[in-house]
């Protein structure tokens, strides 16, 4: 769970999740939305993957990233239990 909160603690990573909420994207497509280096985008994607918030699939020469909604549901469920 610590990896998840570390991943969510960064505005760029939260923006990446918002982009992936709309549709699956390649790293290059994600990088086009930001004014930071591609290695920085790769670093953010790696952190999101380690937190299991996103998944990746190789399609031809591209890696396509998608939002892992299952883990988001688990986090939301955990947060809701704190409210009770």
PDB file of N, CA, C and O in Angstrom:
ATOM      1  N   UNK A   1       0.828  -1.194   0.000  1.00  0.00           N
ATOM      2  CA  UNK A   1       0.000   0.000   0.000  1.00  0.00           C
ATOM      3  C   UNK A   1       0.874   1.260   0.000  1.00  0.00           C
ATOM      4  O   UNK A   1       0.463   2.291  -0.532  1.00  0.00           O
ATOM      5  N   UNK A   2       2.073   1.189   0.590  1.00  0.00           N
ATOM      6  CA  UNK A   2       2.959   2.352   0.618  1.00  0.00           C
ATOM      7  C   UNK A   2       3.358   2.789  -0.784  1.00  0.00           C
ATOM      8  O   UNK A   2       3.456   3.986  -1.055  1.00  0.00           O
ATOM      9  N   UNK A   3       3.594   1.811  -1.694  1.00  0.00           N
ATOM     10  CA  UNK A   3       3.946   2.150  -3.068  1.00  0.00           C
ATOM     11  C   UNK A   3       2.822   2.942  -3.736  1.00  0.00           C
ATOM     12  O   UNK A   3       3.074   3.864  -4.512  1.00  0.00           O
ATOM     13  N   UNK A   4       1.597   2.576  -3.426  1.00  0.00           N
ATOM     14  CA  UNK A   4       0.445   3.248  -4.027  1.00  0.00           C
ATOM     15  C   UNK A   4       0.405   4.705  -3.600  1.00  0.00           C
ATOM     16  O   UNK A   4       0.247   5.598  -4.433  1.00  0.00           O
ATOM     17  N   UNK A   5       0.549   4.944  -2.306  1.00  0.00           N
ATOM     18  CA  UNK A   5       0.476   6.319  -1.822  1.00  0.00           C
ATOM     19  C   UNK A   5       1.675   7.144  -2.276  1.00  0.00           C
ATOM     20  O   UNK A   5       1.541   8.343  -2.519  1.00  0.00           O
ATOM     21  N   UNK A   6       2.842   6.519  -2.393  1.00  0.00           N
ATOM     22  CA  UNK A   6       4.009   7.228  -2.932  1.00  0.00           C
ATOM     23  C   UNK A   6       3.734   7.626  -4.375  1.00  0.00           C
ATOM     24  O   UNK A   6       4.033   8.749  -4.783  1.00  0.00           O
ATOM     25  N   UNK A   7       3.168   6.710  -5.143  1.00  0.00           N
ATOM     26  CA  UNK A   7       2.862   6.998  -6.544  1.00  0.00           C
ATOM     27  C   UNK A   7       1.837   8.118  -6.676  1.00  0.00           C
ATOM     28  O   UNK A   7       1.955   8.972  -7.555  1.00  0.00           O
ATOM     29  N   UNK A   8       0.842   8.114  -5.813  1.00  0.00           N
ATOM     30  CA  UNK A   8      -0.223   9.120  -5.884  1.00  0.00           C
ATOM     31  C   UNK A   8       0.207  10.469  -5.319  1.00  0.00           C
ATOM     32  O   UNK A   8      -0.504  11.461  -5.482  1.00  0.00           O
ATOM     33  N   UNK A   9       1.349  10.519  -4.664  1.00  0.00           N
ATOM     34  CA  UNK A   9       1.821  11.736  -4.017  1.00  0.00           C
ATOM     35  C   UNK A   9       2.395  12.758  -5.010  1.00  0.00           C
ATOM     36  O   UNK A   9       2.721  13.877  -4.614  1.00  0.00           O
ATOM     37  N   UNK A  10       2.519  12.400  -6.263  1.00  0.00           N
ATOM     38  CA  UNK A  10       3.131  13.277  -7.253  1.00  0.00           C
ATOM     39  C   UNK A  10       2.090  13.748  -8.274  1.00  0.00           C
ATOM     40  O   UNK A  10       1.327  12.941  -8.804  1.00  0.00           O
ATOM     41  N   UNK A  11       2.064  15.056  -8.544  1.00  0.00           N
ATOM     42  CA  UNK A  11       1.070  15.629  -9.456  1.00  0.00           C
ATOM     43  C   UNK A  11       1.198  15.084 -10.877  1.00  0.00           C
ATOM     44  O   UNK A  11       0.188  14.846 -11.539  1.00  0.00           O
ATOM     45  N   UNK A  12       2.416  14.887 -11.349  1.00  0.00           N
ATOM     46  CA  UNK A  12       2.611  14.358 -12.704  1.00  0.00           C
ATOM     47  C   UNK A  12       2.035  12.959 -12.816  1.00  0.00           C
ATOM     48  O   UNK A  12       1.376  12.630 -13.802  1.00  0.00           O
ATOM     49  N   UNK A  13       2.280  12.138 -11.811  1.00  0.00           N
ATOM     50  CA  UNK A  13       1.746  10.769 -11.851  1.00  0.00           C
ATOM     51  C   UNK A  13       0.222  10.773 -11.778  1.00  0.00           C
ATOM     52  O   UNK A  13      -0.435   9.960 -12.429  1.00  0.00           O
ATOM     53  N   UNK A  14      -0.335  11.677 -10.996  1.00  0.00           N
ATOM     54  CA  UNK A  14      -1.803  11.777 -10.947  1.00  0.00           C
ATOM     55  C   UNK A  14      -2.356  12.213 -12.307  1.00  0.00           C
ATOM     56  O   UNK A  14      -3.408  11.735 -12.731  1.00  0.00           O
ATOM     57  N   UNK A  15      -1.654  13.114 -12.987  1.00  0.00           N
ATOM     58  CA  UNK A  15      -2.078  13.535 -14.326  1.00  0.00           C
ATOM     59  C   UNK A  15      -1.993  12.374 -15.317  1.00  0.00           C
ATOM     60  O   UNK A  15      -2.867  12.218 -16.170  1.00  0.00           O
ATOM     61  N   UNK A  16      -0.955  11.570 -15.205  1.00  0.00           N
ATOM     62  CA  UNK A  16      -0.834  10.393 -16.079  1.00  0.00           C
ATOM     63  C   UNK A  16      -2.021   9.457 -15.865  1.00  0.00           C
ATOM     64  O   UNK A  16      -2.584   8.932 -16.826  1.00  0.00           O
ATOM     65  N   UNK A  17      -2.396   9.249 -14.614  1.00  0.00           N
ATOM     66  CA  UNK A  17      -3.553   8.399 -14.329  1.00  0.00           C
ATOM     67  C   UNK A  17      -4.826   8.986 -14.942  1.00  0.00           C
ATOM     68  O   UNK A  17      -5.670   8.250 -15.454  1.00  0.00           O
ATOM     69  N   UNK A  18      -4.960  10.310 -14.886  1.00  0.00           N
ATOM     70  CA  UNK A  18      -6.129  10.961 -15.496  1.00  0.00           C
ATOM     71  C   UNK A  18      -6.152  10.726 -17.010  1.00  0.00           C
ATOM     72  O   UNK A  18      -7.208  10.461 -17.584  1.00  0.00           O
ATOM     73  N   UNK A  19      -4.989  10.823 -17.648  1.00  0.00           N
ATOM     74  CA  UNK A  19      -4.913  10.563 -19.090  1.00  0.00           C
ATOM     75  C   UNK A  19      -5.302   9.124 -19.411  1.00  0.00           C
ATOM     76  O   UNK A  19      -6.037   8.865 -20.364  1.00  0.00           O
ATOM     77  N   UNK A  20      -4.800   8.193 -18.605  1.00  0.00           N
ATOM     78  CA  UNK A  20      -5.084   6.780 -18.856  1.00  0.00           C
ATOM     79  C   UNK A  20      -6.520   6.406 -18.507  1.00  0.00           C
ATOM     80  O   UNK A  20      -7.022   5.369 -18.940  1.00  0.00           O
ATOM     81  N   UNK A  21      -7.166   7.245 -17.733  1.00  0.00           N
ATOM     82  CA  UNK A  21      -8.582   7.023 -17.433  1.00  0.00           C
ATOM     83  C   UNK A  21      -9.403   7.171 -18.713  1.00  0.00           C
ATOM     84  O   UNK A  21     -10.416   6.495 -18.890  1.00  0.00           O
ATOM     85  N   UNK A  22      -8.959   8.056 -19.601  1.00  0.00           N
ATOM     86  CA  UNK A  22      -9.675   8.319 -20.849  1.00  0.00           C
ATOM     87  C   UNK A  22      -9.405   7.231 -21.879  1.00  0.00           C
ATOM     88  O   UNK A  22     -10.330   6.715 -22.507  1.00  0.00           O
ATOM     89  N   UNK A  23      -8.098   6.877 -22.052  1.00  0.00           N
ATOM     90  CA  UNK A  23      -7.758   5.829 -23.025  1.00  0.00           C
ATOM     91  C   UNK A  23      -6.340   5.333 -22.771  1.00  0.00           C
ATOM     92  O   UNK A  23      -5.537   6.005 -22.124  1.00  0.00           O
ATOM     93  N   UNK A  24      -6.049   4.154 -23.288  1.00  0.00           N
ATOM     94  CA  UNK A  24      -4.708   3.586 -23.194  1.00  0.00           C
ATOM     95  C   UNK A  24      -3.771   4.381 -24.107  1.00  0.00           C
ATOM     96  O   UNK A  24      -4.161   4.807 -25.195  1.00  0.00           O
ATOM     97  N   UNK A  25      -2.533   4.573 -23.650  1.00  0.00           N
ATOM     98  CA  UNK A  25      -1.569   5.385 -24.397  1.00  0.00           C
ATOM     99  C   UNK A  25      -0.178   4.770 -24.361  1.00  0.00           C
ATOM    100  O   UNK A  25       0.160   4.023 -23.442  1.00  0.00           O
ATOM    101  N   UNK A  26       0.621   5.091 -25.366  1.00  0.00           N
ATOM    102  CA  UNK A  26       2.032   4.708 -25.348  1.00  0.00           C
ATOM    103  C   UNK A  26       2.806   5.736 -24.532  1.00  0.00           C
ATOM    104  O   UNK A  26       2.285   6.809 -24.226  1.00  0.00           O
ATOM    105  N   UNK A  27       4.034   5.416 -24.182  1.00  0.00           N
ATOM    106  CA  UNK A  27       4.863   6.350 -23.412  1.00  0.00           C
ATOM    107  C   UNK A  27       5.064   7.649 -24.183  1.00  0.00           C
ATOM    108  O   UNK A  27       5.034   8.731 -23.598  1.00  0.00           O
ATOM    109  N   UNK A  28       5.268   7.546 -25.481  1.00  0.00           N
ATOM    110  CA  UNK A  28       5.444   8.738 -26.304  1.00  0.00           C
ATOM    111  C   UNK A  28       4.210   9.621 -26.313  1.00  0.00           C
ATOM    112  O   UNK A  28       4.315  10.846 -26.257  1.00  0.00           O
ATOM    113  N   UNK A  29       3.043   9.001 -26.384  1.00  0.00           N
ATOM    114  CA  UNK A  29       1.793   9.768 -26.350  1.00  0.00           C
ATOM    115  C   UNK A  29       1.619  10.452 -24.998  1.00  0.00           C
ATOM    116  O   UNK A  29       1.168  11.595 -24.927  1.00  0.00           O
ATOM    117  N   UNK A  30       1.977   9.753 -23.931  1.00  0.00           N
ATOM    118  CA  UNK A  30       1.898  10.348 -22.592  1.00  0.00           C
ATOM    119  C   UNK A  30       2.868  11.517 -22.497  1.00  0.00           C
ATOM    120  O   UNK A  30       2.516  12.575 -21.976  1.00  0.00           O
ATOM    121  N   UNK A  31       4.090  11.335 -22.998  1.00  0.00           N
ATOM    122  CA  UNK A  31       5.114  12.384 -22.937  1.00  0.00           C
ATOM    123  C   UNK A  31       4.675  13.647 -23.668  1.00  0.00           C
ATOM    124  O   UNK A  31       5.058  14.750 -23.280  1.00  0.00           O
ATOM    125  N   UNK A  32       3.881  13.497 -24.713  1.00  0.00           N
ATOM    126  CA  UNK A  32       3.412  14.655 -25.477  1.00  0.00           C
ATOM    127  C   UNK A  32       2.568  15.612 -24.639  1.00  0.00           C
ATOM    128  O   UNK A  32       2.457  16.789 -24.982  1.00  0.00           O
ATOM    129  N   UNK A  33       1.982  15.140 -23.570  1.00  0.00           N
ATOM    130  CA  UNK A  33       1.142  15.976 -22.711  1.00  0.00           C
ATOM    131  C   UNK A  33       1.945  16.781 -21.693  1.00  0.00           C
ATOM    132  O   UNK A  33       1.390  17.651 -21.021  1.00  0.00           O
ATOM    133  N   UNK A  34       3.233  16.505 -21.571  1.00  0.00           N
ATOM    134  CA  UNK A  34       4.050  17.112 -20.526  1.00  0.00           C
ATOM    135  C   UNK A  34       5.254  17.840 -21.104  1.00  0.00           C
ATOM    136  O   UNK A  34       5.710  17.543 -22.208  1.00  0.00           O
ATOM    137  N   UNK A  35       5.752  18.784 -20.346  1.00  0.00           N
ATOM    138  CA  UNK A  35       6.947  19.528 -20.730  1.00  0.00           C
ATOM    139  C   UNK A  35       8.132  19.058 -19.891  1.00  0.00           C
ATOM    140  O   UNK A  35       8.863  19.862 -19.314  1.00  0.00           O
ATOM    141  N   UNK A  36       8.306  17.730 -19.837  1.00  0.00           N
ATOM    142  CA  UNK A  36       9.437  17.135 -19.123  1.00  0.00           C
ATOM    143  C   UNK A  36      10.071  16.085 -20.026  1.00  0.00           C
ATOM    144  O   UNK A  36       9.480  15.676 -21.025  1.00  0.00           O
ATOM    145  N   UNK A  37      11.262  15.655 -19.673  1.00  0.00           N
ATOM    146  CA  UNK A  37      11.998  14.721 -20.528  1.00  0.00           C
ATOM    147  C   UNK A  37      11.332  13.342 -20.583  1.00  0.00           C
ATOM    148  O   UNK A  37      10.600  12.952 -19.673  1.00  0.00           O
ATOM    149  N   UNK A  38      11.598  12.628 -21.653  1.00  0.00           N
ATOM    150  CA  UNK A  38      11.069  11.266 -21.789  1.00  0.00           C
ATOM    151  C   UNK A  38      11.610  10.323 -20.713  1.00  0.00           C
ATOM    152  O   UNK A  38      10.872   9.465 -20.230  1.00  0.00           O
ATOM    153  N   UNK A  39      12.897  10.463 -20.324  1.00  0.00           N
ATOM    154  CA  UNK A  39      13.358   9.630 -19.203  1.00  0.00           C
ATOM    155  C   UNK A  39      12.581   9.911 -17.905  1.00  0.00           C
ATOM    156  O   UNK A  39      12.351   8.997 -17.112  1.00  0.00           O
ATOM    157  N   UNK A  40      12.184  11.151 -17.693  1.00  0.00           N
ATOM    158  CA  UNK A  40      11.374  11.468 -16.505  1.00  0.00           C
ATOM    159  C   UNK A  40      10.008  10.806 -16.589  1.00  0.00           C
ATOM    160  O   UNK A  40       9.499  10.284 -15.598  1.00  0.00           O
ATOM    161  N   UNK A  41       9.419  10.831 -17.774  1.00  0.00           N
ATOM    162  CA  UNK A  41       8.126  10.150 -17.972  1.00  0.00           C
ATOM    163  C   UNK A  41       8.290   8.658 -17.703  1.00  0.00           C
ATOM    164  O   UNK A  41       7.446   8.052 -17.043  1.00  0.00           O
ATOM    165  N   UNK A  42       9.362   8.065 -18.204  1.00  0.00           N
ATOM    166  CA  UNK A  42       9.616   6.642 -17.964  1.00  0.00           C
ATOM    167  C   UNK A  42       9.744   6.348 -16.475  1.00  0.00           C
ATOM    168  O   UNK A  42       9.251   5.327 -15.995  1.00  0.00           O
ATOM    169  N   UNK A  43      10.402   7.238 -15.748  1.00  0.00           N
ATOM    170  CA  UNK A  43      10.548   7.075 -14.298  1.00  0.00           C
ATOM    171  C   UNK A  43       9.167   7.090 -13.623  1.00  0.00           C
ATOM    172  O   UNK A  43       8.881   6.254 -12.766  1.00  0.00           O
ATOM    173  N   UNK A  44       8.322   8.043 -14.015  1.00  0.00           N
ATOM    174  CA  UNK A  44       6.973   8.118 -13.440  1.00  0.00           C
ATOM    175  C   UNK A  44       6.166   6.868 -13.785  1.00  0.00           C
ATOM    176  O   UNK A  44       5.450   6.336 -12.936  1.00  0.00           O
ATOM    177  N   UNK A  45       6.279   6.401 -15.021  1.00  0.00           N
ATOM    178  CA  UNK A  45       5.561   5.188 -15.422  1.00  0.00           C
ATOM    179  C   UNK A  45       6.046   3.980 -14.635  1.00  0.00           C
ATOM    180  O   UNK A  45       5.250   3.119 -14.259  1.00  0.00           O
ATOM    181  N   UNK A  46       7.343   3.913 -14.387  1.00  0.00           N
ATOM    182  CA  UNK A  46       7.905   2.807 -13.604  1.00  0.00           C
ATOM    183  C   UNK A  46       7.339   2.805 -12.182  1.00  0.00           C
ATOM    184  O   UNK A  46       6.981   1.750 -11.658  1.00  0.00           O
ATOM    185  N   UNK A  47       7.259   3.963 -11.567  1.00  0.00           N
ATOM    186  CA  UNK A  47       6.703   4.048 -10.210  1.00  0.00           C
ATOM    187  C   UNK A  47       5.237   3.635 -10.207  1.00  0.00           C
ATOM    188  O   UNK A  47       4.797   2.914  -9.311  1.00  0.00           O
ATOM    189  N   UNK A  48       4.485   4.082 -11.193  1.00  0.00           N
ATOM    190  CA  UNK A  48       3.069   3.701 -11.287  1.00  0.00           C
ATOM    191  C   UNK A  48       2.912   2.199 -11.505  1.00  0.00           C
ATOM    192  O   UNK A  48       1.999   1.581 -10.957  1.00  0.00           O
ATOM    193  N   UNK A  49       3.806   1.610 -12.310  1.00  0.00           N
ATOM    194  CA  UNK A  49       3.755   0.160 -12.538  1.00  0.00           C
ATOM    195  C   UNK A  49       4.099  -0.610 -11.272  1.00  0.00           C
ATOM    196  O   UNK A  49       3.445  -1.603 -10.953  1.00  0.00           O
ATOM    197  N   UNK A  50       5.133  -0.155 -10.538  1.00  0.00           N
ATOM    198  CA  UNK A  50       5.513  -0.845  -9.298  1.00  0.00           C
ATOM    199  C   UNK A  50       4.395  -0.779  -8.265  1.00  0.00           C
ATOM    200  O   UNK A  50       4.245  -1.683  -7.444  1.00  0.00           O
ATOM    201  N   UNK A  51       3.616   0.293  -8.311  1.00  0.00           N
ATOM    202  CA  UNK A  51       2.475   0.424  -7.403  1.00  0.00           C
ATOM    203  C   UNK A  51       1.263  -0.346  -7.924  1.00  0.00           C
ATOM    204  O   UNK A  51       0.228  -0.403  -7.259  1.00  0.00           O
ATOM    205  N   UNK A  52       1.389  -0.934  -9.104  1.00  0.00           N
ATOM    206  CA  UNK A  52       0.317  -1.700  -9.748  1.00  0.00           C
ATOM    207  C   UNK A  52      -0.884  -0.825 -10.111  1.00  0.00           C
ATOM    208  O   UNK A  52      -2.002  -1.323 -10.243  1.00  0.00           O
ATOM    209  N   UNK A  53      -0.651   0.474 -10.272  1.00  0.00           N
ATOM    210  CA  UNK A  53      -1.723   1.382 -10.666  1.00  0.00           C
ATOM    211  C   UNK A  53      -1.943   1.386 -12.175  1.00  0.00           C
ATOM    212  O   UNK A  53      -3.021   1.739 -12.654  1.00  0.00           O
ATOM    213  N   UNK A  54      -0.913   0.989 -12.916  1.00  0.00           N
ATOM    214  CA  UNK A  54      -1.030   0.858 -14.364  1.00  0.00           C
ATOM    215  C   UNK A  54      -0.430  -0.473 -14.792  1.00  0.00           C
ATOM    216  O   UNK A  54       0.345  -1.090 -14.063  1.00  0.00           O
ATOM    217  N   UNK A  55      -0.803  -0.894 -15.977  1.00  0.00           N
ATOM    218  CA  UNK A  55      -0.201  -2.088 -16.573  1.00  0.00           C
ATOM    219  C   UNK A  55       0.306  -1.715 -17.957  1.00  0.00           C
ATOM    220  O   UNK A  55      -0.079  -0.690 -18.519  1.00  0.00           O
ATOM    221  N   UNK A  56       1.164  -2.552 -18.492  1.00  0.00           N
ATOM    222  CA  UNK A  56       1.707  -2.286 -19.819  1.00  0.00           C
ATOM    223  C   UNK A  56       1.648  -3.550 -20.654  1.00  0.00           C
ATOM    224  O   UNK A  56       1.723  -4.669 -20.146  1.00  0.00           O
ATOM    225  N   UNK A  57       1.512  -3.331 -21.958  1.00  0.00           N
ATOM    226  CA  UNK A  57       1.466  -4.449 -22.901  1.00  0.00           C
ATOM    227  C   UNK A  57       2.217  -4.039 -24.158  1.00  0.00           C
ATOM    228  O   UNK A  57       1.976  -2.971 -24.722  1.00  0.00           O
ATOM    229  N   UNK A  58       3.119  -4.892 -24.585  1.00  0.00           N
ATOM    230  CA  UNK A  58       3.896  -4.624 -25.801  1.00  0.00           C
ATOM    231  C   UNK A  58       3.022  -4.911 -27.013  1.00  0.00           C
ATOM    232  O   UNK A  58       2.491  -6.011 -27.169  1.00  0.00           O
ATOM    233  N   UNK A  59       2.881  -3.901 -27.872  1.00  0.00           N
ATOM    234  CA  UNK A  59       2.125  -4.061 -29.121  1.00  0.00           C
ATOM    235  C   UNK A  59       3.019  -3.581 -30.256  1.00  0.00           C
ATOM    236  O   UNK A  59       3.164  -2.380 -30.482  1.00  0.00           O
ATOM    237  N   UNK A  60       3.612  -4.527 -30.960  1.00  0.00           N
ATOM    238  CA  UNK A  60       4.566  -4.173 -32.009  1.00  0.00           C
ATOM    239  C   UNK A  60       5.789  -3.539 -31.386  1.00  0.00           C
ATOM    240  O   UNK A  60       6.402  -4.116 -30.488  1.00  0.00           O
ATOM    241  N   UNK A  61       6.152  -2.355 -31.855  1.00  0.00           N
ATOM    242  CA  UNK A  61       7.314  -1.671 -31.307  1.00  0.00           C
ATOM    243  C   UNK A  61       6.971  -0.741 -30.154  1.00  0.00           C
ATOM    244  O   UNK A  61       7.862  -0.099 -29.598  1.00  0.00           O
ATOM    245  N   UNK A  62       5.706  -0.657 -29.787  1.00  0.00           N
ATOM    246  CA  UNK A  62       5.267   0.240 -28.722  1.00  0.00           C
ATOM    247  C   UNK A  62       4.851  -0.529 -27.478  1.00  0.00           C
ATOM    248  O   UNK A  62       4.438  -1.686 -27.551  1.00  0.00           O
ATOM    249  N   UNK A  63       4.968   0.131 -26.344  1.00  0.00           N
ATOM    250  CA  UNK A  63       4.427  -0.374 -25.091  1.00  0.00           C
ATOM    251  C   UNK A  63       3.224   0.494 -24.775  1.00  0.00           C
ATOM    252  O   UNK A  63       3.340   1.717 -24.685  1.00  0.00           O
ATOM    253  N   UNK A  64       2.083  -0.125 -24.609  1.00  0.00           N
ATOM    254  CA  UNK A  64       0.839   0.593 -24.344  1.00  0.00           C
ATOM    255  C   UNK A  64       0.513   0.466 -22.860  1.00  0.00           C
ATOM    256  O   UNK A  64       0.515  -0.630 -22.299  1.00  0.00           O
ATOM    257  N   UNK A  65       0.235   1.607 -22.238  1.00  0.00           N
ATOM    258  CA  UNK A  65      -0.068   1.646 -20.810  1.00  0.00           C
ATOM    259  C   UNK A  65      -1.558   1.826 -20.601  1.00  0.00           C
ATOM    260  O   UNK A  65      -2.223   2.547 -21.345  1.00  0.00           O
ATOM    261  N   UNK A  66      -2.072   1.163 -19.579  1.00  0.00           N
ATOM    262  CA  UNK A  66      -3.496   1.286 -19.250  1.00  0.00           C
ATOM    263  C   UNK A  66      -3.660   1.350 -17.736  1.00  0.00           C
ATOM    264  O   UNK A  66      -2.819   0.871 -16.976  1.00  0.00           O
ATOM    265  N   UNK A  67      -4.751   1.948 -17.329  1.00  0.00           N
ATOM    266  CA  UNK A  67      -5.075   2.110 -15.919  1.00  0.00           C
ATOM    267  C   UNK A  67      -5.529   0.777 -15.342  1.00  0.00           C
ATOM    268  O   UNK A  67      -6.332   0.070 -15.951  1.00  0.00           O
ATOM    269  N   UNK A  68      -5.013   0.437 -14.170  1.00  0.00           N
ATOM    270  CA  UNK A  68      -5.429  -0.776 -13.481  1.00  0.00           C
ATOM    271  C   UNK A  68      -6.540  -0.392 -12.510  1.00  0.00           C
ATOM    272  O   UNK A  68      -6.279   0.003 -11.374  1.00  0.00           O
ATOM    273  N   UNK A  69      -7.765  -0.511 -12.967  1.00  0.00           N
ATOM    274  CA  UNK A  69      -8.890  -0.065 -12.146  1.00  0.00           C
ATOM    275  C   UNK A  69      -9.113  -0.957 -10.929  1.00  0.00           C
ATOM    276  O   UNK A  69      -9.686  -0.504  -9.938  1.00  0.00           O
ATOM    277  N   UNK A  70      -8.679  -2.201 -10.979  1.00  0.00           N
ATOM    278  CA  UNK A  70      -8.869  -3.112  -9.850  1.00  0.00           C
ATOM    279  C   UNK A  70      -8.166  -2.590  -8.611  1.00  0.00           C
ATOM    280  O   UNK A  70      -8.749  -2.578  -7.527  1.00  0.00           O
ATOM    281  N   UNK A  71      -6.918  -2.157  -8.756  1.00  0.00           N
ATOM    282  CA  UNK A  71      -6.172  -1.673  -7.595  1.00  0.00           C
ATOM    283  C   UNK A  71      -6.786  -0.381  -7.077  1.00  0.00           C
ATOM    284  O   UNK A  71      -6.784  -0.133  -5.871  1.00  0.00           O
ATOM    285  N   UNK A  72      -7.314   0.445  -7.981  1.00  0.00           N
ATOM    286  CA  UNK A  72      -7.961   1.687  -7.556  1.00  0.00           C
ATOM    287  C   UNK A  72      -9.213   1.376  -6.722  1.00  0.00           C
ATOM    288  O   UNK A  72      -9.496   2.059  -5.738  1.00  0.00           O
ATOM    289  N   UNK A  73      -9.943   0.356  -7.121  1.00  0.00           N
ATOM    290  CA  UNK A  73     -11.122  -0.054  -6.354  1.00  0.00           C
ATOM    291  C   UNK A  73     -10.711  -0.555  -4.973  1.00  0.00           C
ATOM    292  O   UNK A  73     -11.379  -0.258  -3.982  1.00  0.00           O
ATOM    293  N   UNK A  74      -9.621  -1.308  -4.898  1.00  0.00           N
ATOM    294  CA  UNK A  74      -9.125  -1.806  -3.613  1.00  0.00           C
ATOM    295  C   UNK A  74      -8.731  -0.661  -2.687  1.00  0.00           C
ATOM    296  O   UNK A  74      -9.039  -0.690  -1.496  1.00  0.00           O
ATOM    297  N   UNK A  75      -8.055   0.342  -3.228  1.00  0.00           N
ATOM    298  CA  UNK A  75      -7.644   1.503  -2.421  1.00  0.00           C
ATOM    299  C   UNK A  75      -8.880   2.249  -1.925  1.00  0.00           C
ATOM    300  O   UNK A  75      -8.953   2.635  -0.759  1.00  0.00           O
ATOM    301  N   UNK A  76      -9.839   2.447  -2.806  1.00  0.00           N
ATOM    302  CA  UNK A  76     -11.065   3.143  -2.418  1.00  0.00           C
ATOM    303  C   UNK A  76     -11.803   2.383  -1.326  1.00  0.00           C
ATOM    304  O   UNK A  76     -12.289   2.987  -0.370  1.00  0.00           O
ATOM    305  N   UNK A  77     -11.889   1.074  -1.457  1.00  0.00           N
ATOM    306  CA  UNK A  77     -12.528   0.257  -0.429  1.00  0.00           C
ATOM    307  C   UNK A  77     -11.818   0.417   0.918  1.00  0.00           C
ATOM    308  O   UNK A  77     -12.467   0.543   1.957  1.00  0.00           O
ATOM    309  N   UNK A  78     -10.486   0.412   0.894  1.00  0.00           N
ATOM    310  CA  UNK A  78      -9.718   0.556   2.126  1.00  0.00           C
ATOM    311  C   UNK A  78      -9.980   1.922   2.756  1.00  0.00           C
ATOM    312  O   UNK A  78     -10.173   2.023   3.968  1.00  0.00           O
ATOM    313  N   UNK A  79      -9.988   2.967   1.938  1.00  0.00           N
ATOM    314  CA  UNK A  79     -10.237   4.315   2.457  1.00  0.00           C
ATOM    315  C   UNK A  79     -11.633   4.395   3.069  1.00  0.00           C
ATOM    316  O   UNK A  79     -11.822   5.007   4.120  1.00  0.00           O
ATOM    317  N   UNK A  80     -12.600   3.781   2.414  1.00  0.00           N
ATOM    318  CA  UNK A  80     -13.970   3.810   2.934  1.00  0.00           C
ATOM    319  C   UNK A  80     -14.090   3.091   4.270  1.00  0.00           C
ATOM    320  O   UNK A  80     -14.921   3.467   5.096  1.00  0.00           O
ATOM    321  N   UNK A  81     -13.274   2.063   4.499  1.00  0.00           N
ATOM    322  CA  UNK A  81     -13.325   1.366   5.790  1.00  0.00           C
ATOM    323  C   UNK A  81     -12.821   2.268   6.923  1.00  0.00           C
ATOM    324  O   UNK A  81     -13.210   2.090   8.077  1.00  0.00           O
ATOM    325  N   UNK A  82     -11.965   3.224   6.596  1.00  0.00           N
ATOM    326  CA  UNK A  82     -11.483   4.154   7.612  1.00  0.00           C
ATOM    327  C   UNK A  82     -12.582   5.100   8.085  1.00  0.00           C
ATOM    328  O   UNK A  82     -12.553   5.587   9.215  1.00  0.00           O
ATOM    329  N   UNK A  83     -13.541   5.351   7.215  1.00  0.00           N
ATOM    330  CA  UNK A  83     -14.623   6.267   7.530  1.00  0.00           C
ATOM    331  C   UNK A  83     -15.616   5.667   8.523  1.00  0.00           C
ATOM    332  O   UNK A  83     -16.284   6.395   9.257  1.00  0.00           O
ATOM    333  N   UNK A  84     -15.708   4.355   8.541  1.00  0.00           N
ATOM    334  CA  UNK A  84     -16.689   3.677   9.396  1.00  0.00           C
ATOM    335  C   UNK A  84     -16.298   3.715  10.843  1.00  0.00           C
ATOM    336  O   UNK A  84     -17.018   3.189  11.691  1.00  0.00           O
TER     337      UNK A  84
END
